[in-house]
Amino acid sequence: MKQSRIFYGWWIVLVTFVANFMSNGMSFYGWNAFLQPLCQEHDWSRTAVNIAPSLGSAIGILSQPIFSRLVNRYGPKPLMIICALVSGASFILMGRSDTLWQLYLATSVLFFSNVGINGLVPNTAVSNWFVQKRGKALGFSTSGISLSGAVIPLFAFYLLEHFKLPNAFVIIAVITWVSIISITALLMRNKPEDLGLFPDGLDYEALGPDHTASTDSEGVPLKKLVRMQAFWNLGLAYGLMIIPVVGVMSQLKPRFMDIGFVGSKAMLMMAITALIGGGGKAFWGWLCDKFDPRRVVAVSIICQIAGLLILIYGKTLASLSLFIVIYGLGMAAVMSTIAVVIGYFFGRENFARAYGYIALFLTLQSPGYFMMGQSFDLFGSYNYAYLAFIVLLLAALILILTARRPRGEDLE
């Protein structure tokens, strides 16, 4: 096959960017716009509403091993199309929920189906196509996660001013269907070998036989994975890191409003934080291609801790602007580096299996929503949750720096 000037893998990055953008807009960043209207519409407390994403995220993460097997067997394309359909439908039902149990059920289905368009499946697709440029590719792909926070909440905020609450959910769901399904059906391919290519657009000699291994195998067995120090260190580190990101970014607009900023300005500040995170994802991915990913992640954790300290004590626009830059950059590394680090530790052939089980630790994100709700409902402030997040990040810093790569024979 004659290779075009643009390596086809970059079209895969575009597909996964769109999937990450829309799926995270629905399941994560959208809460900045919908949390308070849902509470006001039904007279629900923030803690009660926050149970929905807490439960949903746990169900989604626990389904990772299922999707790791499915993506190995069927490839990303059919999973992404089917899951986009289900995610859009469940999002519509969230907006039409009249009771908490209906909201919890619809949100749980959303998070389950989102695994097929966010996280494991898109990351596996990108990792199939890139080895030497994996960090850069995943950085651009996952930048859709943060960029959705710069667009979707603002768009939802506009919709809520002009449409009823259920209709706002419908509009976003329809856009999700059209964007993800069309671009996936048109461009998604499983791996470069299907088109007679090699990862990164290189030839066999330039890439090396170790990086051209087939991705059709199941990968390293679970019983071997759980005996590796890297499995536990990476899983726990990312599990602890995701808690603050989920807690802070899902309710950053309400935090700014609680401090005293009007709704439109608070939403804009949150969007700028997410926008910086979008650029940060590409930045951290690029750094992981140049340096030891463990040290890169360690620097990002330090940025997050510094940002939280500013958020706790900052009340002025100047201090919060500093928070927006530092924390926005630091938190971007969590979802942009996890796939890079797993690829660095376990290799291309073992990626889907290793990611599927290590990602189970991301279930720890669920308490992030609950901690935020409890902190506000009990103390009238999110500060106590932020202090707890700093402790978790310090533990993650130690875990990531002490992680050791498995030996080659351990992965056979």
SULWOBEL-V678295 format. One record per backbone hydrogen bond with DSSP energy under -1.0 kcal/mol. CO is the residue of the C=O (numbers start at 1). NH is the residue of the N-H. E is the energy in kcal/mol with one decimal. If there is no record, write none. Layout:
CO & NH & E
CO & NH & E
This chain:
7 & 10 & -2.0
8 & 11 & -1.4
8 & 12 & -1.2
9 & 13 & -1.8
10 & 14 & -1.6
11 & 15 & -2.1
12 & 16 & -2.4
13 & 17 & -2.2
14 & 18 & -2.1
15 & 19 & -2.2
16 & 20 & -2.8
17 & 21 & -2.5
18 & 22 & -2.4
19 & 23 & -2.3
20 & 24 & -1.8
21 & 25 & -1.3
22 & 26 & -1.7
23 & 27 & -2.5
24 & 28 & -2.0
24 & 29 & -1.8
28 & 31 & -1.5
29 & 32 & -1.8
30 & 33 & -1.0
30 & 34 & -2.4
31 & 35 & -2.4
34 & 38 & -2.3
35 & 39 & -2.1
36 & 40 & -2.6
37 & 41 & -2.8
38 & 42 & -1.8
39 & 43 & -1.2
39 & 44 & -1.4
45 & 49 & -2.1
46 & 50 & -2.5
49 & 52 & -1.4
50 & 54 & -1.6
51 & 55 & -3.0
52 & 56 & -2.6
53 & 57 & -2.7
54 & 58 & -1.6
55 & 59 & -2.1
56 & 60 & -2.6
57 & 61 & -2.5
58 & 62 & -2.4
61 & 64 & -1.9
63 & 67 & -2.0
64 & 68 & -2.4
65 & 69 & -1.6
66 & 70 & -2.0
67 & 71 & -2.8
68 & 72 & -1.3
69 & 73 & -1.8
70 & 74 & -3.3
71 & 75 & -1.1
76 & 80 & -2.6
77 & 81 & -1.9
78 & 82 & -2.3
79 & 83 & -2.6
80 & 84 & -1.7
81 & 85 & -1.6
82 & 86 & -2.0
83 & 87 & -2.7
84 & 88 & -2.1
85 & 89 & -1.8
86 & 90 & -2.5
87 & 91 & -2.0
88 & 92 & -1.7
89 & 93 & -1.8
90 & 94 & -1.7
91 & 95 & -1.4
94 & 97 & -1.2
99 & 103 & -1.9
100 & 104 & -2.8
101 & 105 & -2.2
102 & 106 & -2.5
103 & 107 & -2.4
104 & 108 & -2.1
105 & 109 & -2.1
106 & 110 & -2.1
107 & 111 & -2.4
108 & 112 & -2.1
109 & 113 & -2.6
110 & 114 & -2.0
112 & 115 & -1.1
113 & 116 & -1.5
114 & 117 & -1.4
114 & 118 & -1.0
115 & 121 & -1.2
119 & 123 & -2.7
120 & 124 & -2.5
121 & 125 & -2.1
122 & 126 & -2.3
123 & 127 & -2.5
124 & 128 & -1.9
126 & 130 & -1.2
129 & 200 & -2.7
131 & 134 & -1.2
133 & 137 & -2.6
134 & 138 & -3.0
135 & 139 & -2.1
136 & 140 & -2.2
137 & 141 & -2.4
138 & 142 & -3.0
141 & 144 & -1.3
142 & 145 & -1.7
143 & 147 & -2.7
144 & 148 & -1.4
148 & 152 & -2.4
151 & 155 & -2.8
152 & 156 & -3.3
153 & 157 & -2.7
154 & 158 & -2.0
155 & 159 & -2.5
156 & 160 & -2.6
159 & 163 & -2.7
164 & 168 & -1.7
165 & 169 & -1.4
166 & 170 & -1.7
167 & 171 & -2.3
168 & 172 & -1.7
169 & 173 & -2.1
170 & 174 & -2.5
171 & 175 & -2.0
172 & 176 & -1.9
173 & 177 & -2.4
174 & 178 & -2.5
175 & 179 & -2.5
176 & 180 & -2.1
177 & 181 & -1.6
178 & 182 & -1.3
179 & 183 & -1.6
180 & 184 & -2.1
181 & 185 & -2.3
182 & 186 & -1.7
183 & 187 & -2.3
184 & 188 & -1.6
191 & 194 & -1.5
192 & 195 & -1.7
192 & 197 & -2.7
193 & 196 & -1.3
198 & 201 & -1.9
199 & 202 & -1.6
203 & 207 & -2.3
204 & 208 & -2.8
208 & 211 & -1.3
221 & 225 & -2.0
222 & 226 & -2.5
224 & 227 & -1.0
225 & 228 & -2.0
228 & 232 & -1.2
229 & 233 & -2.6
230 & 234 & -2.7
231 & 235 & -2.0
232 & 236 & -2.6
233 & 237 & -2.3
234 & 238 & -2.6
235 & 239 & -2.2
236 & 240 & -2.4
237 & 241 & -2.1
238 & 242 & -2.0
241 & 245 & -1.2
242 & 246 & -2.6
243 & 247 & -2.5
244 & 248 & -3.2
245 & 249 & -2.3
246 & 250 & -1.6
251 & 255 & -1.4
252 & 256 & -2.4
253 & 257 & -2.1
254 & 258 & -2.5
255 & 259 & -1.7
256 & 260 & -1.1
256 & 261 & -2.1
262 & 266 & -2.8
263 & 267 & -2.4
264 & 268 & -1.8
265 & 269 & -2.3
266 & 270 & -2.1
267 & 271 & -2.3
268 & 272 & -2.3
269 & 273 & -1.9
270 & 274 & -2.2
271 & 275 & -2.5
272 & 276 & -2.5
273 & 277 & -1.8
274 & 278 & -1.8
275 & 279 & -1.7
276 & 280 & -2.4
277 & 281 & -1.9
278 & 282 & -1.0
279 & 283 & -1.8
280 & 284 & -3.0
281 & 285 & -2.1
282 & 286 & -2.2
283 & 287 & -2.1
284 & 288 & -2.1
287 & 291 & -2.8
292 & 296 & -1.7
293 & 297 & -2.6
294 & 298 & -1.9
295 & 299 & -2.0
296 & 300 & -1.7
297 & 301 & -2.0
298 & 302 & -1.8
299 & 303 & -1.8
300 & 304 & -1.9
301 & 305 & -2.3
302 & 306 & -2.4
303 & 307 & -2.3
304 & 308 & -2.3
305 & 309 & -2.0
306 & 310 & -1.7
307 & 311 & -2.2
308 & 312 & -2.2
309 & 313 & -1.5
310 & 314 & -2.8
316 & 320 & -2.3
317 & 321 & -1.8
318 & 322 & -1.5
319 & 323 & -1.8
320 & 324 & -2.6
321 & 325 & -1.8
322 & 326 & -2.5
323 & 327 & -2.8
324 & 328 & -1.2
325 & 329 & -1.8
326 & 330 & -2.3
327 & 331 & -3.0
330 & 333 & -1.5
331 & 334 & -1.1
333 & 337 & -2.1
334 & 338 & -1.2
337 & 341 & -3.3
338 & 342 & -2.2
339 & 343 & -2.3
340 & 344 & -2.4
341 & 345 & -2.3
342 & 346 & -2.8
343 & 347 & -2.0
350 & 354 & -2.7
351 & 355 & -3.4
352 & 356 & -2.4
353 & 357 & -1.6
354 & 358 & -2.8
355 & 359 & -2.6
358 & 361 & -1.7
359 & 362 & -1.7
360 & 363 & -1.9
361 & 364 & -1.9
362 & 365 & -2.2
363 & 366 & -2.0
365 & 368 & -1.8
366 & 370 & -1.2
367 & 371 & -3.5
368 & 372 & -1.6
369 & 373 & -2.3
370 & 374 & -2.9
371 & 375 & -2.3
372 & 376 & -2.0
373 & 377 & -2.8
374 & 378 & -2.6
375 & 379 & -1.8
375 & 381 & -1.1
376 & 380 & -2.1
382 & 386 & -2.0
383 & 387 & -2.1
384 & 388 & -1.7
385 & 389 & -2.1
386 & 390 & -1.6
387 & 391 & -1.4
388 & 392 & -1.9
389 & 393 & -2.2
390 & 394 & -1.9
391 & 395 & -1.7
392 & 396 & -2.1
393 & 397 & -2.1
394 & 398 & -1.5
395 & 399 & -2.0
396 & 400 & -2.5
397 & 401 & -1.7
398 & 402 & -1.2
408 & 411 & -1.0
